[in-house]
């Protein structure tokens, strides 16, 4: 599927900002299941300097500095992405066996996925998450069955309310509230998995804004979206990651665009920065993802 993505971020400052340094995660990942055919990042006012770099997780980060006084900042990321259905990943291991494989054992080979078992700034390990997760993670249940059941329970038991939380809401608070947005649902699911000793990572991205005829519109399609990726070890070789979306109670397909991967939101926030001035600001974000005809994309 060919998807055209426009992500517009607008800041209005009062008083004006004198100078600023910003970092943005706005370029989709390029891999075997998702190809970035074109990408453009437009910033107004024009930056004094703008560069790109790849972080430790393989995400592309843009850095730009503004050395002119400005009361408005507009960042528009435009991407053309070809997506394909993710492969069906099979894993019959129990969740206890997966946990045991990722534990430290003297002389055992190091698995890089183990770092996603630990707590991170937005995702603590806590007994409350274990208590919530255990009805799904019954003894000897397969890792995939248990994770899908946890995803389904979060979808059913949590209310999607945009005003209930903000980007800084702790996962423990979202768990207690049983409400929030996609970021909160992802953080709660990550915290449940990691508190059980299971590796899981945060995924930021987008959804197709207008679904195909006859299919329901997905929650979170008008802004950046977030979901979870869990790790499945394999006998005699490297393991695989597979994604689950607790907000929509499904596995992401070709109607999803992956933007960045990390431990939690702190690693992959779309835009962050340091400003001199601008004590008050207003933020507006708009995302549009539309399918593109192949012949039009070629032209």
ZIMO-V774377 format. One record per residue. RES is the residue in one letter. PHI is phi in radians with two decimals (999 if undefined). NEAR is the number of other C-alpha atoms within 10 Angstrom. Layout:
{{RES | PHI | NEAR} {RES | PHI | NEAR}}
This chain:
{{X | 999 | 16} {X | -1.67 | 21} {X | -2.20 | 25} {X | -1.82 | 20} {X | -2.04 | 23} {X | -2.16 | 19} {X | -2.10 | 21} {X | -1.95 | 19} {X | -2.09 | 18} {X | -2.29 | 17} {X | -1.94 | 15} {X | -1.99 | 18} {X | -1.91 | 18} {X | -2.63 | 14} {X | -1.21 | 13} {X | -1.14 | 17} {X | -1.50 | 23} {X | -1.51 | 15} {X | -2.51 | 16} {X | -2.73 | 19} {X | -2.22 | 16} {X | -2.31 | 16} {X | -2.26 | 20} {X | -2.32 | 20} {X | -1.85 | 23} {X | -2.30 | 29} {X | -1.80 | 24} {X | -1.05 | 25} {X | -1.17 | 21} {X | -2.03 | 19} {X | -2.61 | 11} {X | -1.19 | 9} {X | -1.82 | 14} {X | -2.66 | 21} {X | -1.96 | 17} {X | -1.55 | 17} {X | -1.44 | 12} {X | -2.76 | 13} {X | -2.70 | 17} {X | -2.44 | 13} {X | -2.04 | 16} {X | -1.87 | 14} {X | -2.19 | 16} {X | -2.31 | 13} {X | -1.21 | 16} {X | -1.09 | 15} {X | -1.15 | 17} {X | -1.27 | 10} {X | -2.64 | 11} {X | -2.55 | 15} {X | -2.41 | 10} {X | -2.23 | 14} {X | -2.67 | 11} {X | -1.83 | 10} {X | -1.52 | 11} {X | -1.15 | 9} {X | -1.67 | 12} {X | 1.58 | 14} {X | -1.44 | 21} {X | -1.57 | 20} {X | -1.97 | 19} {X | -1.78 | 18} {X | -2.06 | 18} {X | -2.59 | 18} {X | -2.10 | 19} {X | -2.07 | 22} {X | -1.93 | 15} {X | -2.02 | 13} {X | -1.14 | 14} {X | -2.63 | 20} {X | -1.86 | 16} {X | -2.57 | 17} {X | -2.24 | 17} {X | -2.14 | 16} {X | -2.14 | 19} {X | -2.14 | 19} {X | -1.83 | 20} {X | -2.12 | 19} {X | -2.36 | 21} {X | -2.01 | 22} {X | -2.24 | 24} {X | -1.75 | 21} {X | -1.96 | 22} {X | -2.37 | 17} {X | -1.04 | 13} {X | -1.15 | 15} {X | -1.18 | 9} {X | -1.39 | 8} {X | -1.73 | 11} {X | -1.82 | 11} {X | -2.68 | 18} {X | -1.68 | 13} {X | -1.14 | 17} {X | -1.28 | 18} {X | -1.16 | 25} {X | -1.14 | 18} {X | -1.17 | 16} {X | -1.09 | 20} {X | -1.03 | 19} {X | -1.14 | 12} {X | -1.16 | 16} {X | -1.61 | 23} {X | -1.25 | 15} {X | -1.29 | 12} {X | -2.30 | 10} {X | -1.02 | 6} {X | 1.49 | 6} {X | -1.35 | 10} {X | -1.17 | 10} {X | -1.35 | 11} {X | -1.95 | 14} {X | -0.99 | 11} {X | -1.13 | 20} {X | -1.04 | 18} {X | -1.15 | 14} {X | -1.53 | 23} {X | -1.55 | 23} {X | -1.56 | 17} {X | -1.16 | 17} {X | -2.44 | 18} {X | -0.89 | 11} {X | -1.72 | 21} {X | -2.26 | 26} {X | -1.41 | 20} {X | -1.68 | 21} {X | -2.64 | 15} {X | -1.09 | 13} {X | -1.10 | 14} {X | -1.25 | 22} {X | -1.08 | 18} {X | -1.05 | 12} {X | -1.20 | 17} {X | -1.35 | 25} {X | -1.03 | 14} {X | -1.02 | 13} {X | -1.50 | 18} {X | -1.71 | 22} {X | -1.32 | 13} {X | -0.96 | 12} {X | 1.18 | 12} {X | -1.29 | 17} {X | -1.14 | 18} {X | -1.03 | 24} {X | -1.24 | 20} {X | -1.07 | 16} {X | -1.14 | 21} {X | -1.15 | 22} {X | -1.14 | 18} {X | -1.17 | 18} {X | -1.08 | 23} {X | -0.98 | 26} {X | -1.12 | 19} {X | -1.12 | 17} {X | -1.08 | 25} {X | -1.05 | 19} {X | -1.40 | 15} {X | -1.61 | 10} {X | -1.87 | 20} {X | -1.62 | 16} {X | -1.48 | 19} {X | -2.36 | 12} {X | -1.20 | 12} {X | -1.62 | 9} {X | -1.33 | 14} {X | -2.44 | 17} {X | -2.35 | 12} {X | -1.13 | 12} {X | -1.74 | 10} {X | -1.15 | 15} {X | -1.13 | 17} {X | -1.09 | 25} {X | -1.09 | 20} {X | -1.20 | 14} {X | -1.10 | 20} {X | -1.09 | 22} {X | -1.20 | 10} {X | -1.24 | 13} {X | 1.03 | 19} {X | -2.75 | 22} {X | 2.66 | 23} {X | -2.16 | 23} {X | -1.00 | 23} {X | -1.06 | 25} {X | -1.16 | 32} {X | -1.06 | 28} {X | -1.16 | 30} {X | -1.11 | 28} {X | -1.11 | 29} {X | -1.13 | 29} {X | -1.04 | 32} {X | -1.12 | 34} {X | -1.10 | 29} {X | -1.14 | 26} {X | -1.21 | 25} {X | -1.16 | 23} {X | -1.57 | 22} {X | 1.49 | 22} {X | -1.85 | 28} {X | -1.31 | 26} {X | -2.70 | 29} {X | -2.21 | 26} {X | -1.55 | 26} {X | -2.15 | 25} {X | -1.87 | 27} {X | 3.12 | 21} {X | -2.41 | 25} {X | -2.05 | 29} {X | -1.05 | 23} {X | -1.12 | 21} {X | -1.93 | 17} {X | -1.27 | 16} {X | -1.02 | 11} {X | -0.94 | 7} {X | 1.54 | 6} {X | -1.86 | 8} {X | -1.25 | 9} {X | -1.26 | 14} {X | -1.49 | 14} {X | -1.22 | 15} {X | 1.54 | 20} {X | -1.41 | 18} {X | -1.82 | 18} {X | -2.69 | 18} {X | -1.05 | 21} {X | -2.00 | 24} {X | -2.57 | 29} {X | -2.62 | 28} {X | -2.18 | 27} {X | -2.13 | 21} {X | -1.91 | 21} {X | -1.76 | 22} {X | -2.13 | 23} {X | -1.14 | 19} {X | -2.27 | 14} {X | -1.20 | 8} {X | 1.23 | 6} {X | -2.98 | 7} {X | -1.17 | 11} {X | -1.38 | 14} {X | -2.26 | 15} {X | -1.82 | 15} {X | -2.35 | 18} {X | -1.75 | 20} {X | -2.43 | 23} {X | -2.00 | 24} {X | -1.19 | 28} {X | -1.13 | 27} {X | -1.97 | 18} {X | 0.97 | 17} {X | -2.79 | 14} {X | -1.52 | 18} {X | -1.01 | 19} {X | -2.14 | 15} {X | -1.28 | 18} {X | -1.53 | 21} {X | -1.92 | 22} {X | -2.09 | 27} {X | -1.48 | 24} {X | -1.69 | 22} {X | -2.74 | 26} {X | -2.16 | 24} {X | -2.98 | 22} {X | -1.32 | 24} {X | -2.89 | 26} {X | -0.99 | 24} {X | -1.03 | 16} {X | -1.36 | 19} {X | -2.33 | 25} {X | -0.96 | 17} {X | -0.97 | 20} {X | -2.48 | 15} {X | -2.54 | 14} {X | -3.09 | 12} {X | -2.17 | 11} {X | -2.16 | 15} {X | -1.95 | 12} {X | 1.88 | 17} {X | 1.03 | 19} {X | -1.03 | 11} {X | -2.09 | 11} {X | -2.59 | 15} {X | -2.11 | 10} {X | -2.01 | 10} {X | -2.23 | 10} {X | -2.23 | 15} {X | -2.33 | 13} {X | -2.23 | 21} {X | -2.28 | 20} {X | -2.12 | 24} {X | -2.27 | 17} {X | -1.25 | 19} {X | -2.14 | 15} {X | -1.15 | 11} {X | -1.03 | 12} {X | -1.17 | 7} {X | -1.18 | 7} {X | -1.13 | 12} {X | -1.15 | 6} {X | -1.29 | 5}}
